[in-house]
Amino acid sequence: MAAIRSINVPAKGTRTPTVAEQRVYRKSVSILPMDVDQLPACSKTGEISAEVRQALHKAAEIKQAMAQTRQAIEQHRQQIAQGSRPAAGEPDAPPHLAS
């Protein structure tokens, strides 16, 4: 909302005010439901700061790790349901969780 300023105008006089208009545009993007591959592309569109770009890349890395963890958990659940253990050479935990 623009600030309203009064202008003193002498009787029988005129004044020409200078008016500057400004429009502020906002855009928001919900990144949680996005596919992991869309996050880096999202950071390349429009004018965003380096900090936001870095945060989007970090979000993509975290989301990828979450997907890998979910997949590993599901595989372990299936193995437990079948009464089997991981095959030889298969890690017990995803690489990013192994210590």
N, C-alpha and C positions, 0 to 999 in steps of 0.2 A: 504494500500500500504506500502510495506516495505521500510525502509530507506536504502539508498545506502551509504556505508562507504568505503573509500579507505584504502588499506593496503600497507604500505611501505615494499617492498621486496628488500633486498640487491642483487646486481649483483651476479650471480652464487649462489644464495641462494634460499631457499624455505620457505614458511610459510603455515601453515594450519589454515585457519580461522574456528572459531566456529560459527555455524549457528543454530539459534533457530527459528523454524517455529511455527506460531500460527494461528489458524483459529477462527474467531469470527462468531458465528451463531446468527442470529436474528430470532425471531418468533413473529408474531403479531396475535392478535385475535380481531375480531370486535365483541364487546359485545352487542351493541344495538339491532341487529336483533335476538340475541339469546333468546331462551325460558328462563323464569326465573329459571326453575329447572336446566338448564345447567350451570348457572354461578358458583354455589358452586363446581360442578364437575370440571369445568375448572380450579378453583383455586387449585385443588389437583393434577393436572397433571404437570409434569415437575418441574424444580427447579425455584421457584419464591420467592421473598423476602416476609417477613411478611407484609411489607407495601402494597405490591401489593395484597397479599391475603386478607388483611383487606379491601382494596378498592373494590375488587371484591364482597366481602360479602355486603358491603355498597351499591354497585351498584344493587345487587340482591334485597335488601330491598327497594330501591327507585323504581326499576322497578315494584316490586310487588305492591307498593302503587299506582303507576301510573295505573296499570291494574285495581286495585280496584276502583280508581277514575273514570276511563273511563267507567267501568261497571255501577257505580252509576249514572253517567251523562246520559248514554244510557237509564237506567231504568226511570229516571226522564223525559227524552224526550218522552218516550213511554207513561208515565202517563199523561203528558201534552197533547199529541196528542189524548189521549182517554178522556181527560177532567176529569181525576180523580186525587185524592190526594193520598199520601202514605197511606197504610193500617195502622190500629191501631197497635202500637208497632214497626212499621218500622221507622227507623231514617230518618230525612230529608237529612242528609249527611252521608257519610261513617264514621265509627268510627274514623279513623285517621284524618279526617277533622273537626269533631265535636269539639266544644270548651266548 
